[in-house]
Amino acid sequence: MNLKTRKRLSLLILVIGLPLYIVAAVILVNWMDARLGRQPILVEVAVYVGLGILWILPFKRVFSGVGRGE
C-alpha cells in the first residue's frame, strides 16, 4: 500500500472509526454496569485502557510511517 493511500485510510479511520469505537466502548462499560453492578474506578480505567490499546492493533500497519515525508 503506498503512502498516499495509507494517509487517506488513516484519516478515515481516525475521523469515522475512532468515534464509533469510543461509543462502542462506552456502551460496553454501561452494559457491564447494568449486568455486574458498578465496578471500582480502577476496573473501569483498566477496561478503557485495554480497549484503547486493542483498537490500534489491527491498524498498526496502516499508521506506520504516515507521519514521515515521501
C-alpha positions as CSV (number, residue, x, y, z in Angstrom):
1,M,0.0,0.0,0.0
2,N,1.5,3.3,-1.0
3,L,1.9,6.3,1.4
4,K,-1.0,8.4,-0.1
5,T,-3.4,5.5,0.3
6,R,-2.3,4.9,3.9
7,K,-2.7,8.6,4.8
8,R,-6.2,8.7,3.4
9,L,-7.1,5.4,5.1
10,S,-5.7,6.5,8.4
11,L,-7.6,9.8,8.2
12,L,-10.8,7.8,7.6
13,I,-10.1,5.5,10.5
14,L,-9.5,8.4,12.9
15,V,-12.4,10.6,11.8
16,I,-15.1,7.9,11.4
17,G,-13.9,4.7,13.0
18,L,-12.4,6.0,16.3
19,P,-15.6,7.9,17.4
20,L,-17.7,4.8,16.6
21,Y,-15.2,2.7,18.6
22,I,-15.4,5.1,21.6
23,V,-19.2,4.9,21.5
24,A,-18.9,1.1,21.5
25,A,-16.5,1.1,24.5
26,V,-18.9,3.3,26.5
27,I,-21.8,1.1,25.6
28,L,-19.7,-1.9,26.8
29,V,-18.9,-0.3,30.1
30,N,-22.5,0.7,30.6
31,W,-23.6,-2.9,29.9
32,M,-21.1,-4.1,32.5
33,D,-22.6,-1.7,35.0
34,A,-26.1,-2.9,34.3
35,R,-25.1,-6.6,34.4
36,L,-22.5,-6.7,37.1
37,G,-23.2,-3.5,39.1
38,R,-20.9,-0.5,39.4
39,Q,-17.3,-1.5,39.1
40,P,-14.4,0.1,41.0
41,I,-12.9,3.1,39.1
42,L,-9.6,1.2,38.6
43,V,-11.5,-1.6,36.8
44,E,-13.3,0.9,34.5
45,V,-10.0,2.6,33.8
46,A,-8.4,-0.7,33.0
47,V,-11.2,-1.6,30.6
48,Y,-10.9,1.7,28.8
49,V,-7.1,1.5,28.6
50,G,-7.3,-2.1,27.4
51,L,-9.9,-1.2,24.7
52,G,-7.8,1.9,23.8
53,I,-4.8,-0.3,23.1
54,L,-6.9,-3.0,21.4
55,W,-8.4,-0.8,18.7
56,I,-5.0,0.2,17.3
57,L,-3.6,-3.4,16.8
58,P,-5.4,-4.2,13.6
59,F,-4.4,-0.8,12.1
60,K,-0.8,-0.7,13.2
61,R,0.4,-1.3,9.6
62,V,-1.8,1.5,8.2
63,F,-0.5,4.1,10.7
64,S,3.2,3.1,10.5
65,G,5.2,5.7,8.5
66,V,2.2,8.1,7.9
67,G,4.0,11.0,9.7
68,R,7.1,10.7,7.6
69,G,7.6,12.5,4.3
70,E,7.8,10.8,1.0
